[in-house]
Amino acid sequence: MLKLYSYWRSSAAYRVRIGLALKGISYEYVPVHLMRNGGEQFSAAYRALNPQSRVPTLEVDGRLLTQSMAILEWLDEAYPQAPRLLPADAFDRARVRSLAQLIVADIQPLQNASVVRYLREQRNWSEADTAVWLKEWIGRGMSALEARLAGDGVTGPYCHGDRPTLADACLVPQCYASRRFGVDPEQFPRIHAIERACLALNPFRDASPDSQPDRDS
């Protein structure tokens, strides 16, 4: 069985949980509390698994995979049963990856806990100044994503056509995080419609932060 080292509120771990749920793959959930005791991800035991001290880490028969996008693509290759997370056509695959990377490379890193911690502890930013900075950059990224989705006829009920893909596995966690930082996805009509379509599906609900065993720990 696969073993997923995860934190309930981590966007990156949330993406992988969605991929696993869409594929119907069973796994053992191992919580790594990112806030308790200075962060369990910095423990020697966890650093031995993931020297970057981040979640998720996926353990597969003693072998380790890190980075959510690499894990999701591995899932699609190792478990090719439907639903596929990436389309068959090369151009369509590139589009889905582009949408996903807009989120995971351009938006999410700026809201990462390590970045926020640095701004507050090393740069002495106040909570109010940090909140303004987060809203500005998350808002810019979400606006760009909305324009990409709304301006392309390939967008359907989901980011790409009529079934969820890798891009949707990234979009839904970003919407959840955006709300935490004061950027309401409802101001972006196409993003919000896709989020609603995804959350109507059991795999997305099962993977949600509020459904995780470490939610109240």
C-alpha positions as CSV (number, residue, x, y, z in Angstrom):
1,M,0.0,0.0,0.0
2,L,1.1,3.6,-0.7
3,K,1.9,5.8,2.3
4,L,1.2,9.5,2.0
5,Y,2.9,12.0,4.4
6,S,0.4,14.9,4.4
7,Y,-0.9,17.9,6.3
8,W,-4.6,18.6,6.1
9,R,-4.3,22.2,5.0
10,S,-1.3,21.9,2.7
11,S,-2.2,22.8,-0.9
12,A,0.4,20.5,-2.3
13,A,-0.7,17.6,-0.3
14,Y,-4.4,18.4,-1.1
15,R,-3.5,18.1,-4.9
16,V,-2.1,14.6,-4.4
17,R,-5.1,13.5,-2.3
18,I,-7.4,14.6,-5.1
19,G,-5.3,12.6,-7.6
20,L,-5.4,9.5,-5.4
21,A,-9.1,9.8,-4.8
22,L,-9.9,10.3,-8.5
23,K,-8.0,7.2,-9.3
24,G,-9.6,5.3,-6.4
25,I,-6.2,4.3,-5.0
26,S,-6.0,3.3,-1.3
27,Y,-3.2,4.6,0.8
28,E,-2.1,5.1,4.4
29,Y,-2.4,8.6,5.6
30,V,0.6,9.8,7.8
31,P,0.0,13.2,9.3
32,V,2.9,15.7,9.4
33,H,1.9,18.7,11.5
34,L,3.5,21.8,9.9
35,M,2.8,24.0,12.9
36,R,3.2,21.9,16.0
37,N,6.4,22.1,18.0
38,G,8.0,24.4,15.4
39,G,6.9,22.1,12.6
40,E,7.2,18.3,12.5
41,Q,8.5,18.6,8.9
42,F,11.8,19.8,10.4
43,S,12.3,16.7,12.6
44,A,15.3,14.4,11.8
45,A,12.9,11.5,11.1
46,Y,11.0,13.5,8.4
47,R,14.1,15.1,7.0
48,A,15.4,11.6,6.3
49,L,12.4,11.1,4.0
50,N,12.3,14.6,2.5
51,P,15.3,16.8,2.9
52,Q,13.3,19.8,1.8
53,S,11.1,19.4,4.9
54,R,7.9,19.8,2.9
55,V,4.8,17.8,2.3
56,P,3.7,15.7,0.5
57,T,6.0,12.7,0.4
58,L,4.7,9.5,-1.2
59,E,6.3,6.2,-0.1
60,V,5.9,3.4,-2.6
61,D,7.2,0.1,-1.4
62,G,10.1,1.8,0.4
63,R,10.8,4.2,-2.5
64,L,10.1,7.9,-2.0
65,L,8.5,10.5,-4.3
66,T,8.3,14.2,-3.5
67,Q,6.9,17.3,-5.2
68,S,3.2,17.2,-5.9
69,M,3.3,17.5,-9.7
70,A,5.8,14.7,-10.0
71,I,3.7,12.5,-7.8
72,L,0.5,13.3,-9.8
73,E,2.2,12.5,-13.1
74,W,3.6,9.3,-11.6
75,L,0.1,8.3,-10.5
76,D,-1.2,8.8,-14.0
77,E,1.6,6.6,-15.5
78,A,1.6,3.9,-12.8
79,Y,-2.2,3.7,-12.6
80,P,-3.3,4.4,-16.2
81,Q,-6.9,3.4,-15.5
82,A,-9.5,6.1,-16.0
83,P,-9.8,8.9,-15.2
84,R,-6.6,10.0,-16.7
85,L,-5.2,13.2,-15.2
86,L,-3.6,14.2,-18.5
87,P,-5.2,14.2,-21.9
88,A,-4.1,11.9,-24.7
89,D,-3.3,14.7,-27.2
90,A,0.1,16.3,-26.8
91,F,-1.2,19.9,-27.2
92,D,-4.0,19.3,-24.7
93,R,-1.5,17.8,-22.2
94,A,0.6,21.0,-22.6
95,R,-2.4,23.2,-21.9
96,V,-3.4,21.3,-18.8
97,R,0.2,21.4,-17.5
98,S,0.3,25.1,-18.3
99,L,-2.8,25.8,-16.2
100,A,-1.5,23.7,-13.4
101,Q,1.9,25.4,-13.5
102,L,0.3,28.9,-13.4
103,I,-1.1,27.8,-10.0
104,V,1.7,25.7,-8.5
105,A,4.7,27.8,-9.8
106,D,3.3,31.4,-9.9
107,I,0.6,31.6,-7.2
108,Q,1.1,29.0,-4.5
109,P,4.8,29.6,-3.7
110,L,4.1,33.2,-2.7
111,Q,1.6,32.0,0.0
112,N,3.8,29.2,1.2
113,A,4.1,29.0,5.0
114,S,7.9,29.3,4.8
115,V,7.6,32.5,2.8
116,V,5.0,34.0,5.2
117,R,7.1,33.0,8.2
118,Y,10.2,34.7,6.6
119,L,8.3,37.9,6.0
120,R,7.1,38.0,9.6
121,E,10.1,36.8,11.5
122,Q,13.0,37.9,9.4
123,R,11.7,41.1,7.8
124,N,9.5,42.1,10.7
125,W,6.4,42.5,8.6
126,S,3.2,43.0,10.6
127,E,0.3,40.6,10.0
128,A,-1.6,43.5,8.3
129,D,1.3,44.2,5.9
130,T,1.7,40.5,5.1
131,A,-2.0,40.1,4.5
132,V,-1.9,43.0,2.0
133,W,1.1,41.4,0.2
134,L,-0.6,38.0,0.0
135,K,-3.9,39.5,-1.3
136,E,-2.1,41.4,-4.0
137,W,-0.1,38.5,-5.4
138,I,-2.7,35.9,-5.1
139,G,-5.3,38.2,-6.6
140,R,-3.0,38.9,-9.6
141,G,-2.4,35.2,-10.2
142,M,-6.1,34.3,-9.9
143,S,-7.0,37.1,-12.3
144,A,-4.5,35.7,-14.8
145,L,-5.9,32.2,-14.4
146,E,-9.5,33.5,-14.9
147,A,-8.5,35.1,-18.1
148,R,-6.8,32.0,-19.4
149,L,-9.9,29.8,-18.6
150,A,-12.5,32.3,-19.7
151,G,-10.7,33.1,-23.0
152,D,-10.3,29.5,-24.2
153,G,-13.1,27.5,-25.8
154,V,-11.5,24.3,-24.6
155,T,-12.5,25.2,-21.1
156,G,-15.7,23.3,-20.2
157,P,-17.3,22.4,-16.9
158,Y,-13.7,21.7,-15.7
159,C,-10.4,23.4,-16.6
160,H,-10.1,21.2,-19.7
161,G,-13.3,19.9,-21.2
162,D,-15.9,17.7,-19.5
163,R,-13.8,15.8,-17.0
164,P,-11.3,16.7,-14.2
165,T,-7.6,16.8,-15.0
166,L,-4.4,17.6,-13.3
167,A,-5.3,21.3,-13.6
168,D,-8.5,20.8,-11.5
169,A,-6.5,19.0,-8.9
170,C,-4.4,22.2,-8.6
171,L,-7.3,24.7,-8.9
172,V,-9.5,23.5,-6.1
173,P,-6.7,23.6,-3.4
174,Q,-5.8,27.1,-4.6
175,C,-9.4,28.2,-4.2
176,Y,-9.4,26.9,-0.7
177,A,-6.1,28.7,0.1
178,S,-7.2,31.9,-1.6
179,R,-10.1,32.2,0.8
180,R,-7.8,31.8,3.8
181,F,-5.8,34.8,2.5
182,G,-8.7,37.0,1.7
183,V,-9.1,36.5,-2.0
184,D,-12.6,35.2,-2.7
185,P,-12.8,32.9,-5.7
186,E,-16.4,33.9,-6.3
187,Q,-15.1,37.1,-7.9
188,F,-13.8,35.0,-10.7
189,P,-16.9,33.5,-12.4
190,R,-15.1,30.7,-14.4
191,I,-12.9,29.6,-11.6
192,H,-15.7,29.5,-9.2
193,A,-17.9,27.5,-11.6
194,I,-15.2,25.0,-12.1
195,E,-14.6,24.7,-8.3
196,R,-18.3,24.1,-7.8
197,A,-18.3,21.4,-10.5
198,C,-15.3,19.7,-8.9
199,L,-16.7,19.8,-5.3
200,A,-19.9,18.1,-6.5
201,L,-17.8,15.0,-7.1
202,N,-17.0,12.6,-4.2
203,P,-13.2,12.4,-4.8
204,F,-12.8,16.1,-4.4
205,R,-14.9,16.1,-1.2
206,D,-13.1,13.1,0.2
207,A,-9.7,14.8,-0.4
208,S,-10.8,18.1,1.1
209,P,-9.0,19.5,4.2
210,D,-12.0,19.2,6.4
211,S,-12.3,15.4,5.6
212,Q,-8.7,14.6,6.8
213,P,-8.0,12.7,10.0
214,D,-5.6,15.4,11.3
215,R,-8.1,18.2,10.7
216,D,-8.5,18.9,14.5
217,S,-5.1,17.9,15.7
